[in-house]
């Protein structure tokens, strides 16, 4: 095989791998996050989001989720976990009798989109436990 074809195949392989890692977000701008990125973003941190009349302040402590809006110490409302790997990963929230929901998580310059049955766009993440 001529040398230029070998180089071309290598470059095409690198380009397709790079594109796969930068999948676009299905419900907003930015890029899909990997399992490691989602774990690092959410672990021990508070997600702040507003959808219509609903306001969420969910602290991710271990695998538990605490809603911080109802009382100062937070109310344990369920669990969270990351499912899948690479840019196919999603965050799964289980609220017990309130249902379980999975979301693709996207990063758009410090704004985060949770894309699933209910799209939550323009969320922010605060370090540690704290109100929004």
N, C-alpha and C positions, 0 to 999 in steps of 0.2 A: 504494500500500500504506500503510495507517495506520502512524503513527509507532510505536505500541506493538508492532506486529508486527515491525517492523524491529529494534527494541531486543531483542525476545524472541529473534529468530533469531541476533543477535549474541551474546547471553548464552548461548544453547544451544551455539553453536559454541565459545565459550571454555570452557564447562564440559566438553564432550566432549573437547576438546584437553587439558585439565587431567587428566581421568580417564585418557586414553590414556597420559599421561606417568607415571601412578602405578599401573601395573598391579601386581596382587598377585603375590607370589612363589609359584611352583608347588610348592615343597617345604618351606616354612617361613614365618615371618612376614616383615614388611618389604616393600620395594618393589624391583621389577626395576631394575637399573642400566642406563644408556645406554652406548653405545660409548665415549664420552669418559670417563665415570665409571669404567668398567672399566679403561681404559688408565691413568688417573691412580692408581687404587687399586693395581694390580698392578705397574706399571712400576718397576723397581729395588727392589721390596719383597719381603718374605718372607711366604708364606702358611703358617700353622700350623693343622693339622687332625688330628683323631683320628677314625677310623672303625673300630669294633671293635678289633682288635689292631693295626691299622695306624696309624702316626704319620707325618705328612708335615711337612717343613720345606723348602718349595720357594721358592728365591730366583729372582725373575724379573729377569734381567740382559739388557738388550736384548731380543732375541727368544728367548734361550736360557733353559732352566730348569735350575737346579742343586739337587740334593737335598743338603741340608746335614747330614743325620744320619749319613752314612757316613764322612766325613772332614772335617777342618777347612776345607779349601779348597772343598769341595763337589764333587759329581760331576755333570757335564753329562749329563742324562737325556733331553733333548728340546728342543722348541721350543714357543712359545705365540704366539697371535695373537688379535686381536679380529675377529670376523666379524659382518656385519650392521651396522645403524645404529639410532640411537635406542633405544627400549626393546625392540626386537626383536634387539638385539645379544647375542652369546654370546662366551665365551672358548673357544678351541679349543686343546687340548693334543695334541701329536704326540710320542709316545714311541718312534717308529720301529717296530721289531718288537714293541714292547709295546702298540701300538695308538694310535689317535687318538680323542679324546673331546671333545665340546662340552658346555658348561654355560651355563645362564642364571645370572647372578650377581645376588644380592639383598643389600641392605643392611638390617640390622635393628639400628640403634643400635650400631654398631661390632662387631657379629657379622655374619658373611657366610655366605650359603648358596650352594652351587654345585649347581644342580639339573640332573641329566642321567641317564644310564644308571645311575650310582651317585650317590645324593644325599649330598653332604657338607655337613652343617649345623653351625652354630655355630663356623665357622672364625674365626681372628683374623688380622690383617695387622700385621706389625711393620715399621717403617720401615727401609729399607736391608737389608743382608745381616746376618743374625744368627740364632742358635738360638732356639728357642721355649721 
